Amino acid sequence: MITRCTPFRLFLILFAFCSQLWAQHRNEVTALLDGDAHDIKITQKFTYVNESTEGLSVLYFNDWNHAYSNKNTALAKRFGEEFNRSLHLAKDRERGFTDIKSVVANDYAGLDWKRLGNRDIISVTLNEILQPNDSIELFFTYTIQLPDAKFTSYGYSPGFGYNLKNWYLTPAVYRGEWKLYDNINLDDLYTGITESVINFTYPEKLHLVSNFGESSSTKFPGGQYAKLIGRNRKSCEIILTTTDRFTKHKFENLTVTSDLESNKYDDVYQGISINKIIHYLHEHLGEYPHDNLLVSEFDYSRSPLYGVNQLPSFIRPYEEQFQFEMKFLKTAIRNYLQETLFLNPRTERWVNDAITYYLMIKYVEEYYPNQKLAGKLSKIWGFRGFHLAQMGFNEQYTMLSMLSARKNIDQALTTRNDSLIKFNEKIANGYKAGLGMSYLSEYLGERKIDSSITTFYKEFHLESKVTADDFRKTIEKFSNKDIDWFFDEYVATDKKIDFKIKSIQKTEDSISLIIKNKRGTNVPISLFGLQNDSVISKYWFTDIDTTKLVTIPRNGEDRMVLNYDQKIPEFNQRDNWKTLNGFFSSNKKLKFQFFKDTEDPYYNQIFYVPIANFNLYDGITPGMRIYNKTFLERPFQYDIAPTYSFLERTMVGKAGFRYRKYHKKTGLYVSEYSISGSTSHFQENSRFSTLTPAISFGWRPNDLISNRRQTLLFRYRNVFRSIDENIADEIDTDPDYGVMNVRFIDRDNNILNYNSWFLDAQHSNNFTKLSFEYEYRKLFQSNRQLNFRLFAGKFLRNNTESDFFSFALDRPTDYMFDLAYLGRSESSGLYSQQIIIAEGGFKSKLENPFANDWIVTTNASTNIWRWVEAYGDLGFIRSKGQDARFVYDSGIRLNLVTDYFELYFPVYSNRGWEIAQDDYGQRIRFVVTISPRTLIGLFTRKWF
């Protein structure tokens, strides 16, 4: 049946179309880039349409280029939280800012505007209220100074070109209230949809690509011009390069502009791979509604596929085709969704993450089902026996998301972007979202999830008011089961999933199991029946609050396993299986393995690795470290490291056993119970051994991004000494002793404002003492850094005759054997020049440096030039029966890496001008840290 389109009906259709078209904001930008000054002069005509149901008297615009303008912006503070001082220390010429000249309305009347404090937001006050569905034309005249790209990779790169994103003023979104978000380097600008025309003039030797369509371009003496058009878009991204490295791949209705490349993967095959991926996205999402899709190496570097992919290219273990396709797929999906699904990216990012990583997981399952995480390395002798080598590529998503959960720093998928710690924002939450969709797909059936994603995309792409709730309703429409658990438990909380088979009984024709929900998270769990490692049955069980008895038919199974395919991101899979072949066969086999590995739930793994330690009296001590710590943290850990001292011709080493219990995310979040021991030499033929039981409790604030931590430690240090008889007379204290130690620590480890203090109490048979330490470091607006430390200690009781337990100015005796001295008993020579800042914290070696009554000292330093600092120490010390003494010293500090590698050059002290004395070389002090674990912490601290 054919229906004729009457003139009246045609008029209604055209009216509806035009109404929809003109309901959007319209934006026309004329921009001139000065390649020498790195600034852009902009005139912008913006037509703001009030899409709300309320009258608006003030409009807000995002000005994210201004985030680089000073040291107190939200971006600068975020950098400080991540131990990045680059923006704080930047020179003025490296900063970006916006200089707004004027804002006028279409009647040429000037409008009042202001910046919201120090934020990346400006407000424009209208002369009259803008009613719903009405529009107003605004004219902006301003100049933006582009930042150096070294901060966030946006801005100008000297000698390479420009990356421009979120560079001009865009409208903030009003949804009953204004959504005003600062730029904190999360790529989550939330702005209104516009019809935009960008008239862009730029230097003649640069090559331009954009996510917008290029309608025309021309060259003229000294420059170039391009007209860029974006319909139903949010922001124009422009990349300007000094070399023409981008390639255009033309398809039927789409052009893909990309510079992703692989030197060993032929250009023709790259085009075939791109065609395959674009077809895959069309099939699983739908047609891309724009003419051009930009997929750049720059975008990939902003959001790479973390894991083994981060290895340097020359040792990356993947075939070139797979490596190229995964890079392109990740970047293409991300841009595909960002350019078309206009969810609130700061509060609803999890939806895009869920779709992105689900499609990536499906792509590997479909095209590379046998791809190993370790790639070609999985076939190399010596490595193929590792569980890591046996893991499939997609198993990395579970492993890395579980890394966060095991550390008790995981956060709900609905957590705002700006409240996520960096590891969760970059890796864990995205992986968890994709795993959740795979979990749901396995539970409901793959077709239902695939259909719901395709339908959601087709119905809501380019829709300005789409929300995460629309995504939920779409999935529920295709579901034939209750899936409230997915959104209410998996997505909206940080609850862990953890089940176990508590017991099992069998008859000739049935199997009965008690399944225990260890965490109380009410989600479905899968149960597999295996025979000779082949799956012969599979079941799903729901509504297990605590325990549930289930009975299934017996079909020849010899083992029952929960979550065998690991589709469910479960907290602990080590107790997921039970054998049907008797009690003894149910015990896991021991697996001794060289070096650390990923967790294998079917073995009790014991790792070993050769080690070598060093101190002056034992020399280099080689040995073997035996431990059970996998890449994922586990509650109980042991670490045994016997080594051999060739100088003393005897065994030395250490051992520790620890049980850590996490409670909740904030407040009292962890308790730890441990016992450790060590044995080594503190002098030739003189051994010390320690045995220390300890309990500690940890607190952290509600803001997980905060670096503040508080710890309460109780420990009893037992020290046993075997002393060479030639020096026994020099030791006037009992060789064996025990000290009860209680310490409370409060530390806020921020690179811009560091605060730390502790209160310490010690009690033994012969003394009782209290001490207090406060340390403060601040990087001022002038880039001047101040380091200040205060130490105070007092003996409440002291029956000792020597200074072994006394407070010390410059080199404590370390009777608790806590400090990592290379030569702890040396009083002269290079090893005696090692300094560990403790107790008095002095750098000069003064006469009578001990105090057996009380001590108060301060240490301060400030920078002269970069890492060259001037330091000074002063204080009072008193011993029993003596008057208090005033002590001081000063000098130059080379602060190469704070707390890890420093040099101190004394200049003037109680000893006079030290720099003029003959033995000055012996007075130079150094701080050095050789512990690999401590050094690695320098690089991992910004992630956790």
N, C-alpha and C positions, 0 to 999 in steps of 0.2 A: 504494500500500500504506500503510495507516494503522497505526501502532504505538501500542498503549495504554500509558499512563503508569501503572504499578503504584504502589501506596503506597510500596513500598520505593525504587523509582526516584525518585519525587517527593521522598522524604526525602534521598536522596543529592544531588539537584540543589539542594535548599534548604540542605543542610549545606555544599556547595561554595560556594554564593553567600555564605552568612553568613561562612564562613571567610575568603573574599576581602575582604568588607566590613570585618570586624574586624581584618584584618591591617594596616590602615592606622593611622597616628597619628590621634588625635582631639584636637581643640583647641576649647576654649570660652573666649572672651575677653569680659570685661565691662569696658568702657572709658568713662570720663567725661572729656569734653573741656572744659577751662576756657578760654573764649574771651578772658578778660582776661590770664591768666598764660601762655597758649599752651602748656599742658602737658596730659597725659592721664594720669589715674590708672587703673591697670590691675590687675585680678585675673585670673589666667589658670590654668585647669585644663588640664593637658596630659597625655594618655595616650600614653606612648612605647612603641611596639612594636618589639622587637628583631627586625628582618627578616634579620639576618645569621646566619651559622653559628657565630658565636663569642659567648662570654659577654662582657658589657660591664660594667665597674665605674665608668666615667666617661662621662657624656653631655655633648655640646657643643651650644651654641645660638648662633645668629647674633643679634647685637644691633647692627644697622647704624645705628640712630639715634645710637649713641654715637660714630660716626665724626667728628662735629662738635665733640667735647667739648674738644679742646685743640689745640695747635700741632704736636704730634708724632705724630698719628695717621697711618695710611697715606694717608688722604684729604688731609690737610694737606701731606704730602710730595709727593703726586702733583700737587697744585695748584702747588707750588713748581717742579716740573719743567716745568710748562706756563706759567710766568711769571705766575701768578695768586697775588696776595698777600692776597686777600679773607679767607680763613679764618684766616690768620696774624694779620691786623690786626683781626679781629672783636672786638667788645665781648662781655663775658660774657653779656649778655642776648640776644645774637643767636645764641649757640651752642646746639647740641642735645646732650643727654646723657641717660643712663639711671641712675636712682637705685633700685637693687634693695633692697627692704626685707627680704624673706625668701624662702626656697625650702624647702618642706616636702614630705614624701612623704604617701601616702594614710593612713599610720598616725599622722599628725601629728608625726612625728619630723623635726626640723630636719636639713637636708642642707648639707654644706659646699659652697660654691661660690666661685669666684674668677674674676677677669678675667685673660685671658692677656696679661700685660704691658699694653701700651697699645693692645691690639687690640679689634676689634669682636666678640669671641668671649668667651663665658663657659663655664666648665666646671662641671659638677655631679657631685660624687662620691657614688655610691650607697652605702647602708649594707650592701648585699649584691649579689653579681654578678647581673645580669639575663641570664638564659639565653635561647638562641635561641627565638623564637616567643612568649616571655613578654612581659608588658607591665607598666608601672608608672605610677601616677598621680603627677604632680608639680603642686604649687600654687605659683605665683609671685605675689608682690605687689610692684609697682614703679610708679614714676612716670617718664614720659618727658617731658623738656623739648624741645619741637620747635624745630628750627633755623629761622632766617630763610631764606626760599626763594631769596634772592639768590645763595646759594652753588651749589646744584645744581638749583634750582627745586622741590625737595621741602621741605615744612615749611609755615610760615605766610607769607602775603603780606599785609602790613598793608593793610587796606581792601579786599582782594580775596577772601580765604578761605584754604583749606588744600589742599595736595596731600599725601596720606599714602600712602606706599608703603614696604614693608619696615620698618614702624614698630613692630611688636611682636616678641617673641622667637619665633624659628622654629628647628626642629631642623636641625643640620648633618647632612650625609649621610655614612654610613659604607659604604665599598666596599673592605673589606680594610684600609683605613686611613681616617682622618677627613679629609674634604675641607673644610678650614678656609680661607675666603677673606674678606679684608677688603673693606669698602666703599670703592672708589676711583672712584665716580661712573661705573661702566660698566653699570649696570642688569643685573648678571649674578649675582644672588643664587642660590646653589645650596642648596636646602633640600628636606626630605622632603615627600611628598604627604600631605595631611591631609584629614580631614573636619572642617570648621571651622564654628563658630557664633560670630558677633560680635554682642554686645549693646552697641550704641553709643549713648551719650547725648551730645547736642551742643546748642549755643545755638539759640534759637528762630528767628533771622533768617537762618539759613543753609540752603542747599539741598544735598541729598546725592545723589550718584550713586556707584556702585561696580561693580567687575567681578563681585562676588558677587551672588547673587539676594537680593532684599529680600522676606522672608516676611511681615513685619508692620512697621507704623510707627504712631506716635502722637505727639500734641502735648500738652504740659501747660504750665502757667504757668511761663514762664522757660526752657523748653527743649523738646527733641524726643528721641524714642527710635526707633531702627530695629534690627530684628533681621535680620542678614545671614547667609546660609548659602552655603557653598561646599563642594561634594563633589568629591573628586579634584582639589583645588586646592593651590597652594603658598602664596600670600600674598594677603591682601586689600588691594586698592587702593581708597581712598576719596578723592573730590574733593568739597570743600565750597565752594560759591560764594555770593556775596552776591546774585546775580541768578539766576533760573531760566533758564539758557541752553541746557540740554540737551533734546534731542528724542528720543523713543522711537519707533523704527520696528519695527513688529511683523510678523513673518513666521510661517509655519506652525509651526515648532518653535523659533523664535529671536527674541529681541528685541535690536535694535541700539540702544545708547544713545550718542548722539554730539552734539558741539557744533561739529564741523567745519562751516564755512559759507563761502559766497561771497556777498558783498553783491550781485553782479550776476547770480547764478544762482538762479532761482526755487526756493522750497522744494519745490514739487511735483516739479520736475525733479530736485532733489537726491534726493528719495525714489526716483525712477526709477533714478537712477545707483547708489544704494546697493543697490537690489534687483538690478541687473545684476551688481554686484561680488560680492554674497553668493552669487548663483547661480553665478558663475564660480568662486568658492572651493569651493563644494559639489561642482562638477563636477571640479575638478582636485585637490582634497584629500580631501574627504569631509564628512560631516555634522559640524557643530560639536557637541560632546557636552554643552555647558553651555547654560543657558537664556538667558544674557545675554552679549553681546559689547560691551565698552566701547571706543569709538573717539573719543578726545578730541584737541582742539587742543593740549593740554598734551603728550600722548604724541607727536604729530607734531613738535612743537618740539624734543623730546628726540632724535628721529631723523628729520630731514627728508630729502627727496630733494634731495641737493646738486646744484649745477650752476646752470643758468640759473634754476631755480626759486627760488634764493635772492635774486634781484633784488627790490627793493621792489615791492609789489603794483601800484602805479600805472604801472610801466613793464614789468611782466611780460608777455611777448609771446604768451601762450597764450589760447585760447578758454576761457571760464569753465567749460564742461562738462569739458573735458580737464583743466584745472588742478585742479578739485574732485575728479575721479575719481582722479587720480594721488595726491593727498594722502590720500584715503580708502583707496585700495588699499594704499599703502605701510603705513599705520598698521594697517589691518585685518589684513593678512597677518602683520605682526609680532606683534600681540597674539594672533591666532588660533594661531600656532605656540607662542608663549611660554606660553600657557595650557594647551596640550595635549601638546606634545612635550617631555618632561622630560630632554633631554640635559644633560650638564654644560655650562652656558653659558660657563664660563671657558675650557675646553679644547676644546670641540667646537662652538663657535658657528658654525663655517663651514658646518655642515649646514643650519641655519636660514637663513643668508645665501644659500646656494646655491638653496634652494627659493624664498625670498622674491624674489630678483632674477630668477630664471628665470621665475617666474610674472608678474612685472612686464614683463619683456621680451616674453613671449608675449602679454600683454594688449594691449600697444601694437601688436604685429604683427597681432593679430586684429581689433582695433577701430579702430586709428588707424594703418594701414600707411603713410600718406603724411605723418605728423606730422614736422615739421622740429624740430631742436634749438632753433633760433632762433625758432620759431613765426612770428608775423606779420612779424617783422623781416626774414625771409628774402625778402620781396617788396618791400622798400623799396629804391628806387634808391640807389646808393652803398654799400649793404650786401650786396645780393644777389650781388655778384661774389665775396664772401669764401667760402672753402672752409667756414668755420664755418656760413654760411648754407645751404650745400648739404647739410650733414650731417643724417642722420636722428636722431630723438630718442634711439634706442637706442645710437647711436654714442658717446654721452657716457660710457657705462660703460667702453668700451675706452680712450677718451682719458684719463679721470681715473685709471683703474687703471694706465695706462702712465705717467702723470706720476710715480708713485712708482717704477716700474721704471727709468725714464730717469735718475732722481736716485740710483739705486743704494740706495734705502732700502726697497724692497719686501721683504716677509716672507712666509714660507710660510703657507698657510691654516691649518695646524695649530698655529701659534704661539699661545701662551696670550694671552688678552685683555690681561692686565696687563703683557705684554712688547711689545705693539704700540705704535709711535709713534702719535700722535693722528690723523694723516692716514690711516694704514692702518686704525686702529680704527674711525674714523667713515666712511671712504669707500672707500679702495682695495681692502681685502681683501673687503668685501662685494660690490663690483662684480666683482672677479676671480672670486669664487665663482659668481655668477650667470652670468658669461660662460663659465665652465667647463662649467656644465650645458648651456648653449646649444651649445657646442662639441661636447659629447658627444652631444647630441640630433641635431646635424647629421651626426655620424659614424655613429651607430647607427640613427637614424631617430626621428622625433619621437614616434611612438606608444610606442616602447619606454621612453623616458624618462618620458613622461607616465604610463604604466602603472606604472612603478616608483615614482614619487612617490606616486601614489594608493594603491598597495599598502602602501608603507612607512607612510604616515599611518594607514591603516585598521588595520594590524597593531600599530603601536607607540604610537599616541596613548594618553595616560594610563598608559603603562607606565613603572614607576619605574626599571627597569634598562636602558632603551634606551641604545645607544651608537652612535657613528659607524660602527663596524664593522657594525652591523645595516643601516645605510643602504647601505654598500658591498655587502653580500651580497644585498640586495634588487635593486640595479641589475644585479649580475652574473647574477642569476637570469633577468633579462629580456634579457640581452645574448647575441648570437650571434657576438660578436667578442671578442678579447682586449682588456680595458680596464684591465689593471694599470697601464699608463702614466698613466692619469688620476689614480689614487690615489697611486701611488708617485713620479711625476714632477711632475704639475701641482699636486696638493693638498699633498703632504708636503714639497716643496722650494720654493726661490725661484728655480729655474732659469728662464732666459728661453727663449722660443721664437723662433727666427729662421732662416728658410730663404731661399735665393735660387736663381734659375736661373742656373747658371754658364755654360752654353753651350747652343746649340740648332742642330740640323741638320734639314733637311727633304728628303724625296723626293716623288715624285708621289703616293704613297699612304700615307706615314707621316711622323711627326715624332719625332725622338729628342732628349731633353733630359738634361742632367746637373743634378740637383738637389743642392745643397749644404746640409748642416745646419751652420750657422755656429756654433751654440752646443753642439751635441752632445746636446741634449735630445731623447730618442727618443720622439716623439709623431707621430701622423698629420698629413699635410699635404694640403690639397686643391689641385688643379690645374684651372684653367678654360681652355677654348678660346673665344675671342671672335671674332666677325665683325661689324664695324661697331658695336662696343660692345654686342652682344647675345650672350648665352651660348648656345653651340651644343654644348658638351661639358663634362663634369665628371668628374674621377677623384680617387680617394683613394690615397695611397701611404704605406706604413708601413716601419718598420725601416730608416730612413736614419740610420745612425750618423755618417757623414762625408759621402760622396757616393754617388749612385745614378744609374745610367743607366736611363732609362725610355723606352719606345717606345710610341706611341699611333697609332691610325689618323688619317689626315688627312681632315677633313671640311669644308674651306673656311675654317679658322681663319686669321685674319691677326694674331693676338696671343695669346700664352700668358701666363697670370697665375696666380701662387700666391695662395691665400687671397683671391680676388676679392671674395667676399661679406663679408669681414672678420669671419667668425664665430670665427676663431682669434685670440686676443689676442697678436699677434706684435710683437716688440720693434721691428723696423724693416721697413716695407713699401716702402721706396723702391727696393729692388732686386728686386722680386717679379715683374717682367714683362720679356718679350722680344717684340719684333716679328718677324714673318716676312717683312717687306717690305724687307729690306736693312739695311746697317750704319748709314747716315746717318739713316734714319727711326727707329732705335732710340734715338737721343739724346733725352733729355727736353727739352721746350721750356722756355725761360725765362719766368717769370711775374713781372712787376713789379707790386707791390701796395702800396696805401696802408695803413699800419699793420700790426701783427702779426696773424697768423692761425694757425689750426690747420694741422697738417702735411698737405699734399696729396702723396701718394706719386708722382703722375704728372707733377709739374712740379718744376723747380728754382726755388724761390721766393726772390725778392729783395724785401725790404720797405723802404719809405721812409716817413719821418714828419718833419714840420717840428719843429725844436727851437729853444730859445733858452737861452744860458748868460749868466752875468754875472760880471764882475770890474771893479774900479775903473778899470783902464787901458784895457780894451777896451769897457767899457760892456755893454749888452745885445747879444749876438752871435747873431743869428738864422742858421739854417742848415738843412741837411737831414741826417738820420741814415739811413744805408743799412746794412742788416744782414740776416742770414739766420736769426735765432733765432725759432723758432715757440714756441707755448705749451709744447711738449714739448722738453726738453733734447736736444741732439744733440752728438756728439763734437767736430766742428769748427765753430767759430763765428767770424764776422768782424763787426766793428762799425766803420763809418767815418762820421765826423761832421764834415764841413767846415762852418765857420761864418764869418760876415763881421763884422769889427770896424769899426763906423762911426766910432769915435773914432780908430782908427789907419789906417782906410781900407785894410785889407788882409785877407787870408784867415788865419784861425786854425783851431784845431780839434784833433781827435785821431782815432786809428785803432788798432785792435787785432785781432790774429789769435790764436786760441787752439785748442789741441787737448787735450781732457781724456779720460783713459783711466781707467775704473774697473776695479779688480782684484777685490776680494772685499768682503764686508760689514764685516769687522772687521780690526783690525791695519792694515797698509798698504792702504788702500782706494782711493786715487786718486793719480794723477800728472798733472801739467798742464804743457804746454809752450806758451809764448806769446812773442809779440813785439808790442810796443806803442810808439806814438809820440805826441807831442803838441807843439803849438806855441801860444804865447800871449805875453802881455806882462807883465813884472814891474815895469815902470816906463814912463813916457811915452817913446815912441820906442825902447824897449829890449825886444827879443824874446828869449825863451828857447825852446829846442826840446829835446825828450828822445827818445831811442831806447833801448828796454830789452828785450833778450832775457832770458827767465827760465824757470826750471824749479822746480817745487814738488812736494812729496810730502805726503800727508795720512794721518794715523792716527786711528782712533777705537776705543773700547772694545767689548767683546762685547755690552754692554747698549746697544741702539740708542736707547733712551729717554734715555740719558745725553746731556747737552749738552757733554761734554768733547771737545775736538778738539786735535790736535797737528799742527803744520805745519813743514816744513823748506823754506826758500826760498833759492834761488840766483838772483841777478840781477846784471846789469851795466848800470848806469845811465850812459848817455852824455848829457852836457849840452852844448848849444851855445848861446852867447849872442851876440847882436848888440846892442851897447851904443851909446846916444846919445853922440856925441862930447862933448856938453856935460857929461856926468857920467862920462866915461871915466876921468878922473883920480881919481874917488872909488872906482873899482873897482880894488883893488890885488891882485887875483888874476887868474890866466889866465881869459879869457872861456870857454874850452872845457875840459872836464875829464871824466874818467870815474871811476866808483867801483864797485868790486866789493863786493857786499853779500851776506852770509850771515846768515840769521836763523832761529832756532828759536823757535816759539811754542807754549805750552801753556796752553789756556784752558778753563775749566769755567764755562760761562755759566748760572749758576743764580741765580734772583732772590732766594733766601734766603741762599745762600752762594756768592759769586762769587769765583773764583780765576783769576788770569791772570799769566803771567810770560813774558818773552822774553829771549833772549841774542842780541846783535847784534854783528856784526863788519864793519868797513868798511876797505877798502884802496884807496888811490890813489897817484899819483906822489908826492904831498907829505905824506901822513899815513897812519897806521894807528891805528884806535881800536876799543875794545871798550865796550859798554854793556849794562846789565842793568836790567830793570824788573820790579817785582812789584806787583800790585794785588789788593786784598782788600776785599770788601764783605760785611757780615754783618748780617742782621736778627735781633736777639736776641729772647728770649722776652718781654721787656718792651716790645717794639716799638721799641726804640732801634736805630737803624741806624748802623753804623760803616763809614766808608770810609777805607781806608788805602792809600797808594802809596809805594813806595820806588824811587828811581832812582839809579844809580851809573854813572859813565862815566870812562874813562881813555884818554889818548893813549899808545900805545906808541911812536909816532913822529910828530913834528909839525914840518914844515919851512916852514909857512905864516907869513906876516907879519901877516895880518889876522885878524879874528875871524869871518870868513865861514864857516869850518868848525868853529868852537869850539862847546863846549857852552853852552847858554843857560839862564838861570833862568826867564824868563817868556814869551819869544817867539822860538823858534828861527828862524834865518835860512832854514831849509828849503832847503838847497842841493841836496837830492835832489828837490825839487818834488813831495813827497808830500802835503803838507797843503793843505786847501781854504781858503786865505786869500782873502778878498774883496779885500784890498788889502795884498799881502805886503810892499811896501817902505815902508809908511807908518810914521812914527815919532810922529805926532800926529794928532788928529782921531778921528772915530768909528771908522774902519776900523782904526786902530791899537789900539782897545780890544777887538777880537775876540781871543779866546784859544782856543787849542787845547791841551789838556793833553798836553804832550810834554816830554821831557827834564826840566828842573827843576820844571815844573808850578807855579811861583809865580804869584800873581795881582797882586801889587803890582809896579810898575815901579821897580826899584831901580837905583842907580847902579852902573856897571861890572858888568852882568849876565852877562858872558861869562867862560868859563874855558877856557884852551887847554892845561891839564895834566890836572886831574881835577875831578870834581864828585860830591857825595853829598847827596841831598835826600830829605825825606819830606814827604808831603802827607796830611793827615787832616781829616776832617769828621764831625760827628754831628748828628742832628736835634734841634732845639729844639721845634718844633711842626710836625707834618705835613711839608711840603716846605721849611720854613725850617730852615737848618742853620748851625752855627758851624764855621768852618774855620780851620786853622792850618798853616803851612808852615815848615819850618826845614831848615838844611843847612850844609854847608861847601863852598866852591869855592876852587880855587887855579889861578893862572896862572903860567907860567914866570917865575922871577926874583922872585916875590912870595910873601909869607906867605899861608897859608890864611886865609880870611875866614869868619866865622860870619854867616849871613843868616837872616832870619825875617820872616814877615808873618802876619796874621790878619784875620778879618772875618766877614761874613755871606754865606751862599750860598742863593740861591733855586733849589732843585733841582726845577724844574718837570717836565722830562722828562730823566732822566739821559742824558748824552752827546749830547743833541739840542737842548735849550733850557735854558740855565742863566744866572743872573745872579750876579755876585760884587761885593760892596760892601766894599772894604778898610776896616779900622778902625785897626790899629796894626802898624807894621813898623819896619825899620831907619830909616825916614824919620820916625818919630815917629807922632803922632796924625794919621793921614791924613784922617780924617773932619772935622777942624777946619781943613784947609788950603783956600785959596781956589779952587784948580782941581780940587776934588773930583769934579765931574761927569766930568772927563776920566780919572779913575782907575777908574771903574766898568768892569768887564770883562764880556763876554758870550760864551756858547757858542751857536752857532746852526748848524743843519744844514738845507740847502735841497735836498739831493739827494733826488728822489722815490724812487729805489731804496732808499736808506738808510732813509727813513721807512717805506716799505712793509714793510721787514724787521721793524719793531716789531710788526706785526700778523700776519705769517706765521711768526714764529719759534716760536710755540707749536704749530704744526701739523707742523713738520718737525724 
